[in-house]
Amino acid sequence: MKELLRSTDPTIIAFASALLQGEDIDCFQMDVNMSVLEGGIGIFPRRLMVRERDHARAERVMRDNEIPLGR
């Protein structure tokens, strides 16, 4: 797995996940449960991971939809 996107905004992660699913690209959200440790204030970014072989195509989908990768 390779990191595609990093954001503290859960709506961006959800939108990016939906776009990737629409393109048949599997993705996995990491750091989702960090909100328990941070108290829900959103200081720790969540990461969206994709397979290494899908990474270039997934980056293209993010660029085409003007989603910042947060790196």
VOBA-521327 format. One record per residue (C-alpha): residue in three letters; z, y, x. Coordinates in steps of 0.001 Angstrom, whole numbers. Layout:
[r 'Ala',[Z,Y,X]] ...
end
This chain:
[r 'Met',[0,0,0]] [r 'Lys',[-742,3518,1143]] [r 'Glu',[679,6806,-110]] [r 'Leu',[-1766,8757,-2217]] [r 'Leu',[321,11509,-3713]] [r 'Arg',[3793,13029,-3411]] [r 'Ser',[5277,15381,-6005]] [r 'Thr',[8536,16484,-7592]] [r 'Asp',[6677,17059,-10880]] [r 'Pro',[6771,13872,-12993]] [r 'Thr',[3917,15133,-15182]] [r 'Ile',[1539,15196,-12212]] [r 'Ile',[2524,11635,-11311]] [r 'Ala',[1979,10484,-14908]] [r 'Phe',[-1405,12237,-15157]] [r 'Ala',[-2556,10856,-11799]] [r 'Ser',[-1462,7342,-12814]] [r 'Ala',[-3435,7592,-16052]] [r 'Leu',[-6539,8787,-14204]] [r 'Leu',[-6280,5942,-11706]] [r 'Gln',[-5821,3356,-14449]] [r 'Gly',[-8939,4758,-16130]] [r 'Glu',[-10834,4079,-12898]] [r 'Asp',[-9359,538,-12589]] [r 'Ile',[-7333,1488,-9520]] [r 'Asp',[-3884,-113,-9425]] [r 'Cys',[-1044,2212,-8477]] [r 'Phe',[2707,1971,-8054]] [r 'Gln',[5283,4754,-8384]] [r 'Met',[8004,4833,-5745]] [r 'Asp',[11292,6769,-5687]] [r 'Val',[11453,6907,-9504]] [r 'Asn',[15138,5990,-9560]] [r 'Met',[16129,8683,-7068]] [r 'Ser',[16984,10922,-10044]] [r 'Val',[20189,8896,-10409]] [r 'Leu',[21249,10028,-6930]] [r 'Glu',[20069,13615,-7236]] [r 'Gly',[21542,14230,-10687]] [r 'Gly',[18171,14892,-12332]] [r 'Ile',[17477,18203,-10580]] [r 'Gly',[14138,17090,-9123]] [r 'Ile',[14601,17722,-5405]] [r 'Phe',[13358,14349,-4155]] [r 'Pro',[9603,13854,-4490]] [r 'Arg',[8168,10754,-6099]] [r 'Arg',[5339,8937,-4373]] [r 'Leu',[2293,7289,-5868]] [r 'Met',[994,4352,-3865]] [r 'Val',[-2389,2588,-4028]] [r 'Arg',[-3913,-346,-2207]] [r 'Glu',[-5333,604,1150]] [r 'Arg',[-8822,-515,117]] [r 'Asp',[-8677,1803,-2949]] [r 'His',[-7236,4823,-1141]] [r 'Ala',[-10490,6710,-433]] [r 'Arg',[-11720,6247,-3999]] [r 'Ala',[-8318,7301,-5387]] [r 'Glu',[-8310,10453,-3232]] [r 'Arg',[-11746,11303,-4597]] [r 'Val',[-10434,10958,-8172]] [r 'Met',[-7527,13296,-7336]] [r 'Arg',[-9855,15885,-5740]] [r 'Asp',[-12286,15735,-8668]] [r 'Asn',[-9412,16499,-11059]] [r 'Glu',[-7855,19155,-8782]] [r 'Ile',[-4567,17288,-8370]] [r 'Pro',[-2707,18379,-5195]] [r 'Leu',[-1732,15475,-2971]] [r 'Gly',[1468,17168,-1820]] [r 'Arg',[1291,16182,1833]] 
end
